[in-house]
Amino acid sequence: MPAALPLLDRAVVGQRLRQVRKARQMTLKQLSEASGVPLSTLSKMELAQVSVSYEKLAAAARALNVDIAQLLRASGTVTAPAPVTVVVDSLPAAAGYSTGTYDYHPIAGDFPERRMTPAYARIIARERGQFDDFIRHPGQEFALVLSGRVRIEFETGEAVRIGPQETAYFDSQVGHIYLSESDDGADAHVMVVMTDR
């Protein structure tokens, strides 16, 4: 597994967020009310003054009625591409976004009207204290460890440990975090698939 894949600068993500919001003719206040993300956080996201969690980025994308992969695309239009049957991606080609605790790389972002969000994630965090709060978002989540070991902690007090070729499936509305527990101190690499329902 590669140690690091290409990441988009948060300024690029902020510009995309602003572009989509303007295309939808929404104010920051309207987006804040629709997404539940504080107005000040949205403003800082657009101005590249803060890296945010997947949860907040996904909430903004849902409120804008756009796939999160479009916010993480370095260039291109906001409109959906022509229908396709199959999309083949390679991980190094998928630019990602870093939250400080994880690096996310959306996969198959060009597939129109996706019903699930597959992503490659590099788990950097090793301690609960590295998170402000648990991550929550609508839907369900499936994780497959590609390399390393991962501990998924839930706000309920439950936790599960999984290693290479092991999986977890859970309700992603329940607060959760991923922590790398790789013996050698390396980051863990995980394939994650999320749904909005």
HELIX and SHEET records of a PDB file:
HELIX    1   1 ARG A   10  ALA A   23  1                                  14    
HELIX    2   2 LEU A   28  SER A   35  1                                   8    
HELIX    3   3 LEU A   39  GLU A   46  1                                   8    
HELIX    4   4 TYR A   54  ALA A   63  1                                  10    
HELIX    5   5 ILE A   68  LEU A   71  1                                   4    
HELIX    6   6 LEU A   91  ALA A   93  5                                   3    
HELIX    7   7 ARG A  128  GLN A  130  5                                   3    
SHEET    1   A 6 TYR A  97  SER A  98  0                                        
SHEET    2   A 6 TYR A 102  PRO A 106 -1                                        
SHEET    3   A 6 MET A 116  ILE A 123 -1                                        
SHEET    4   A 6 ALA A 188  THR A 195 -1                                        
SHEET    5   A 6 GLN A 140  SER A 147 -1                                        
SHEET    6   A 6 THR A 167  ASP A 171 -1                                        
SHEET    1   B 3 ALA A 159  ILE A 162  0                                        
SHEET    2   B 3 VAL A 150  PHE A 154 -1                                        
SHEET    3   B 3 HIS A 176  SER A 180 -1                                        
END                                                                             
